[in-house]
Amino acid sequence: MNRREFLQGLAGTGGALLLANNLAAADTSHWANQIGLELFTVRALIQKDYAGTLAKVAEIGYKEVEPAGGYGGLGPKEFRALLDRLSLSMPSTHSGAREGADLEKQLEGFQIMGLKYIEISGPVRPGGPPPGGARPAGAPAANRPFTPPPQTEESVKRQADELNKHGEIARKFGMKILVHNHTQEFAPLADNSKLRPYDILLAQTDPSLVVMQLDIGWASLAGRNIVEMFHHNPGRFELWHVKDVKGLKDGPPKDLRTAQLVPVGQGEIDYKTIFANAALAGMKHFCVEQDNAADSGDAIASIRTSYTNLKQMLS
């Protein structure tokens, strides 16, 4: 029996589509030529020499980047020229736009830079960071995940409404809004212990406007089975953060401050299986992130290790 006959034989059982997805996704080699880097990983170097650090990232072999600390003071045309010179692309960013009178101008600039997935924040508040100038509020420092007060069902639904509203704005410019997770999105709600913020966001956001950028490391530390997440919500995870962790064999640590973030391939997350299910997830872009890479004393060596290991794994 050939592959087509086998799939046809499963038609009507509900298993054909799932099996077809898995078989189609089994070849991961094409992803080896699309490895991206979240620039928060090399943030200390970026602050000293933006263009020089990007050049080192490109020299290692990375093809895509995702900023998290602004654009080195460059305007959209200048930044796009820098990317083009280094043969890099930037499909997504964490240095997003802010609501205000110049929002459309910001988004026009993002178009010039080639962005497809963005964030839009509320207006600047007194003492808040400038637009696109810093990693978003709620981001972890080093390897410590941000843990704000527990959310309520209503507050998460309001967040989903806001994401949809921003998605309508972004769609006019050919972009979608991304939702990045840490660990708190998988903690019980303050007023409903059976619900998790992440599940509400998945259910209440419009897939044509809002995509999930799944941080696989933080989700794994929160006890989630990544491939099961793909099965439950196929096609929703267009973006990934590829982050590896040690110490997961006995389950998620009780104290997340003990999480051991390591270069990709040196931890315990089964990325071979996860990438084999990329089609089921709907993944289009991914980037390596190691929040504590600078702690090793050589962030460039850390991202080189991640790149080498991941490329070998995918090939």
SULNORPE-V425568 format. One record per residue. N is the residue number from 1. RES is the residue in one letter. SS is DSSP state (2 for helix, 1 for strand, 0 for the rest). Layout:
n=N res=RES ss=SS
n=N res=RES ss=SS
This chain:
n=1 res=M ss=0
n=2 res=N ss=0
n=3 res=R ss=2
n=4 res=R ss=2
n=5 res=E ss=2
n=6 res=F ss=2
n=7 res=L ss=2
n=8 res=Q ss=2
n=9 res=G ss=2
n=10 res=L ss=2
n=11 res=A ss=0
n=12 res=G ss=0
n=13 res=T ss=0
n=14 res=G ss=0
n=15 res=G ss=0
n=16 res=A ss=2
n=17 res=L ss=2
n=18 res=L ss=2
n=19 res=L ss=2
n=20 res=A ss=2
n=21 res=N ss=2
n=22 res=N ss=2
n=23 res=L ss=2
n=24 res=A ss=2
n=25 res=A ss=2
n=26 res=A ss=0
n=27 res=D ss=0
n=28 res=T ss=0
n=29 res=S ss=2
n=30 res=H ss=2
n=31 res=W ss=2
n=32 res=A ss=2
n=33 res=N ss=2
n=34 res=Q ss=0
n=35 res=I ss=0
n=36 res=G ss=1
n=37 res=L ss=1
n=38 res=E ss=1
n=39 res=L ss=2
n=40 res=F ss=2
n=41 res=T ss=2
n=42 res=V ss=2
n=43 res=R ss=2
n=44 res=A ss=2
n=45 res=L ss=2
n=46 res=I ss=2
n=47 res=Q ss=2
n=48 res=K ss=2
n=49 res=D ss=0
n=50 res=Y ss=2
n=51 res=A ss=2
n=52 res=G ss=2
n=53 res=T ss=2
n=54 res=L ss=2
n=55 res=A ss=2
n=56 res=K ss=2
n=57 res=V ss=2
n=58 res=A ss=2
n=59 res=E ss=2
n=60 res=I ss=2
n=61 res=G ss=0
n=62 res=Y ss=0
n=63 res=K ss=0
n=64 res=E ss=1
n=65 res=V ss=1
n=66 res=E ss=1
n=67 res=P ss=0
n=68 res=A ss=0
n=69 res=G ss=0
n=70 res=G ss=0
n=71 res=Y ss=0
n=72 res=G ss=0
n=73 res=G ss=0
n=74 res=L ss=0
n=75 res=G ss=0
n=76 res=P ss=2
n=77 res=K ss=2
n=78 res=E ss=2
n=79 res=F ss=2
n=80 res=R ss=2
n=81 res=A ss=2
n=82 res=L ss=2
n=83 res=L ss=2
n=84 res=D ss=2
n=85 res=R ss=2
n=86 res=L ss=0
n=87 res=S ss=0
n=88 res=L ss=0
n=89 res=S ss=1
n=90 res=M ss=0
n=91 res=P ss=0
n=92 res=S ss=1
n=93 res=T ss=0
n=94 res=H ss=0
n=95 res=S ss=0
n=96 res=G ss=0
n=97 res=A ss=1
n=98 res=R ss=1
n=99 res=E ss=0
n=100 res=G ss=0
n=101 res=A ss=0
n=102 res=D ss=0
n=103 res=L ss=2
n=104 res=E ss=2
n=105 res=K ss=2
n=106 res=Q ss=2
n=107 res=L ss=2
n=108 res=E ss=2
n=109 res=G ss=2
n=110 res=F ss=2
n=111 res=Q ss=2
n=112 res=I ss=2
n=113 res=M ss=2
n=114 res=G ss=0
n=115 res=L ss=0
n=116 res=K ss=0
n=117 res=Y ss=1
n=118 res=I ss=1
n=119 res=E ss=0
n=120 res=I ss=1
n=121 res=S ss=1
n=122 res=G ss=0
n=123 res=P ss=0
n=124 res=V ss=0
n=125 res=R ss=0
n=126 res=P ss=0
n=127 res=G ss=0
n=128 res=G ss=0
n=129 res=P ss=0
n=130 res=P ss=0
n=131 res=P ss=0
n=132 res=G ss=0
n=133 res=G ss=0
n=134 res=A ss=0
n=135 res=R ss=0
n=136 res=P ss=0
n=137 res=A ss=0
n=138 res=G ss=0
n=139 res=A ss=0
n=140 res=P ss=0
n=141 res=A ss=1
n=142 res=A ss=0
n=143 res=N ss=0
n=144 res=R ss=1
n=145 res=P ss=0
n=146 res=F ss=0
n=147 res=T ss=0
n=148 res=P ss=0
n=149 res=P ss=0
n=150 res=P ss=0
n=151 res=Q ss=0
n=152 res=T ss=0
n=153 res=E ss=2
n=154 res=E ss=2
n=155 res=S ss=2
n=156 res=V ss=2
n=157 res=K ss=2
n=158 res=R ss=2
n=159 res=Q ss=2
n=160 res=A ss=2
n=161 res=D ss=2
n=162 res=E ss=2
n=163 res=L ss=2
n=164 res=N ss=2
n=165 res=K ss=2
n=166 res=H ss=2
n=167 res=G ss=2
n=168 res=E ss=2
n=169 res=I ss=2
n=170 res=A ss=2
n=171 res=R ss=2
n=172 res=K ss=0
n=173 res=F ss=0
n=174 res=G ss=0
n=175 res=M ss=0
n=176 res=K ss=1
n=177 res=I ss=1
n=178 res=L ss=1
n=179 res=V ss=1
n=180 res=H ss=1
n=181 res=N ss=0
n=182 res=H ss=0
n=183 res=T ss=0
n=184 res=Q ss=2
n=185 res=E ss=2
n=186 res=F ss=2
n=187 res=A ss=0
n=188 res=P ss=1
n=189 res=L ss=1
n=190 res=A ss=0
n=191 res=D ss=0
n=192 res=N ss=1
n=193 res=S ss=1
n=194 res=K ss=1
n=195 res=L ss=1
n=196 res=R ss=1
n=197 res=P ss=2
n=198 res=Y ss=2
n=199 res=D ss=2
n=200 res=I ss=2
n=201 res=L ss=2
n=202 res=L ss=2
n=203 res=A ss=2
n=204 res=Q ss=2
n=205 res=T ss=0
n=206 res=D ss=0
n=207 res=P ss=0
n=208 res=S ss=0
n=209 res=L ss=0
n=210 res=V ss=1
n=211 res=V ss=1
n=212 res=M ss=1
n=213 res=Q ss=1
n=214 res=L ss=1
n=215 res=D ss=1
n=216 res=I ss=2
n=217 res=G ss=2
n=218 res=W ss=2
n=219 res=A ss=2
n=220 res=S ss=2
n=221 res=L ss=2
n=222 res=A ss=0
n=223 res=G ss=0
n=224 res=R ss=0
n=225 res=N ss=0
n=226 res=I ss=2
n=227 res=V ss=2
n=228 res=E ss=2
n=229 res=M ss=2
n=230 res=F ss=2
n=231 res=H ss=2
n=232 res=H ss=2
n=233 res=N ss=0
n=234 res=P ss=0
n=235 res=G ss=0
n=236 res=R ss=0
n=237 res=F ss=0
n=238 res=E ss=0
n=239 res=L ss=1
n=240 res=W ss=1
n=241 res=H ss=1
n=242 res=V ss=1
n=243 res=K ss=0
n=244 res=D ss=1
n=245 res=V ss=1
n=246 res=K ss=1
n=247 res=G ss=0
n=248 res=L ss=0
n=249 res=K ss=0
n=250 res=D ss=0
n=251 res=G ss=0
n=252 res=P ss=0
n=253 res=P ss=0
n=254 res=K ss=0
n=255 res=D ss=0
n=256 res=L ss=2
n=257 res=R ss=2
n=258 res=T ss=2
n=259 res=A ss=0
n=260 res=Q ss=1
n=261 res=L ss=1
n=262 res=V ss=1
n=263 res=P ss=0
n=264 res=V ss=0
n=265 res=G ss=0
n=266 res=Q ss=0
n=267 res=G ss=0
n=268 res=E ss=0
n=269 res=I ss=0
n=270 res=D ss=0
n=271 res=Y ss=2
n=272 res=K ss=2
n=273 res=T ss=2
n=274 res=I ss=2
n=275 res=F ss=2
n=276 res=A ss=2
n=277 res=N ss=0
n=278 res=A ss=2
n=279 res=A ss=2
n=280 res=L ss=2
n=281 res=A ss=2
n=282 res=G ss=0
n=283 res=M ss=0
n=284 res=K ss=0
n=285 res=H ss=1
n=286 res=F ss=1
n=287 res=C ss=1
n=288 res=V ss=1
n=289 res=E ss=0
n=290 res=Q ss=0
n=291 res=D ss=0
n=292 res=N ss=0
n=293 res=A ss=2
n=294 res=A ss=2
n=295 res=D ss=2
n=296 res=S ss=2
n=297 res=G ss=0
n=298 res=D ss=0
n=299 res=A ss=2
n=300 res=I ss=2
n=301 res=A ss=2
n=302 res=S ss=2
n=303 res=I ss=2
n=304 res=R ss=2
n=305 res=T ss=2
n=306 res=S ss=2
n=307 res=Y ss=2
n=308 res=T ss=2
n=309 res=N ss=2
n=310 res=L ss=2
n=311 res=K ss=2
n=312 res=Q ss=2
n=313 res=M ss=2
n=314 res=L ss=2
n=315 res=S ss=0
